[in-house]
Amino acid sequence: MPAKGKSRLTLFAGFAAPLVGSSCSVNVSDMIEVSINQKNYALPETGTLADVLPLLEIRQADGIAIALNEVVIPKGEWGEHVLGAGDRVFVIRATQGG
C-alpha cells in the first residue's frame, strides 16, 4: 500500500510503445496519468474510454456504464473520447440483488 499522500501508479502496456533503452514495452514519455475507479494508471496519450475495459479485464460491455469527470458517456461514444492527463474515470457494473 502506498504511503499516505502518495499515489500509486499502474502502467498499462497493452497498447503502449517500447521504453527507450529497455526491453520493457512502455514508453513513459508518451504516457498520461488518469484515475480509473480511484486508482492511478499510466495510459498512452491516445488511450480512449473504450481502452479502459480491457485494462480492467472486462470482456463484455453489457451492463457497464462509464463516467468521465462525473459525466456519464454513452456506450457508442467510448471509442471517440480520448483521455487526457488527470481525467477521472469511473466504471460501474450493474448487478442484480434483492
C-alpha positions in Angstrom: 0.0 0.0 0.0 1.4 3.4 -0.9 2.3 5.9 1.9 -0.3 8.4 2.8 -0.4 11.3 0.5 1.5 9.4 -2.3 -0.3 7.9 -5.3 0.3 4.5 -6.7 0.7 4.4 -10.5 -0.1 1.3 -12.6 1.4 1.1 -16.0 -0.8 -0.4 -18.7 1.4 -1.7 -21.5 -1.3 -3.5 -23.5 -1.1 -0.9 -26.3 2.0 1.1 -25.4 5.2 1.7 -27.3 8.6 0.2 -26.1 10.5 2.0 -23.3 13.7 3.6 -24.8 16.8 1.5 -23.9 14.9 -1.3 -22.2 13.1 -4.5 -23.1 10.0 -3.2 -21.3 7.1 -2.3 -23.6 6.2 1.1 -22.1 7.5 4.5 -23.4 6.9 6.6 -20.4 7.3 9.9 -22.2 4.2 9.0 -24.3 2.0 8.2 -21.3 -0.5 10.2 -19.3 -1.8 9.6 -15.8 -5.5 9.0 -15.3 -7.6 7.8 -12.4 -9.8 4.8 -13.0 -12.1 3.8 -10.1 -9.9 5.9 -7.8 -6.7 4.1 -8.8 -4.0 5.8 -10.9 -2.9 4.3 -14.2 -0.5 5.4 -16.9 -2.0 5.1 -20.4 -0.8 6.1 -23.8 -1.7 9.6 -24.9 -4.1 8.1 -27.5 -6.0 6.0 -25.0 -9.8 6.2 -25.1 -12.6 5.2 -22.8 -13.0 2.0 -24.8 -9.4 1.0 -23.9 -10.3 1.1 -20.2 -12.4 -2.1 -20.3 -9.6 -4.5 -21.3 -7.4 -2.8 -18.7 -9.9 -3.8 -16.1 -10.2 -7.2 -17.6 -13.9 -6.5 -18.6 -14.6 -8.6 -21.7 -18.2 -7.5 -22.4 -19.7 -4.1 -22.1 -23.2 -5.3 -21.2 -24.4 -3.7 -18.0 -21.4 -1.4 -17.9 -21.6 2.4 -17.6 -18.6 4.8 -17.8 -18.4 8.3 -16.3 -15.6 10.6 -17.4 -15.1 13.5 -14.9 -18.5 12.9 -13.4 -20.4 12.8 -16.7 -21.8 9.5 -18.0 -20.7 8.9 -21.6 -23.0 6.9 -23.9 -21.5 3.5 -24.8 -21.5 4.4 -28.5 -19.1 7.3 -27.8 -16.5 5.4 -25.7 -14.1 5.0 -28.7 -14.3 8.7 -29.5 -13.3 10.0 -26.1 -9.5 10.3 -25.9 -8.4 10.5 -22.3 -6.4 13.5 -21.0 -3.9 13.7 -18.2 -5.7 13.9 -14.9 -9.0 12.6 -16.2 -11.2 10.7 -13.6 -12.9 7.6 -15.0 -15.5 5.6 -13.1 -16.5 2.2 -14.5 -19.8 0.9 -13.0 -21.2 -2.5 -13.5 -24.9 -3.2 -12.9 -25.7 -6.0 -10.5 -28.8 -7.8 -9.5 -29.8 -8.3 -6.0 -32.7 -8.2 -3.7 
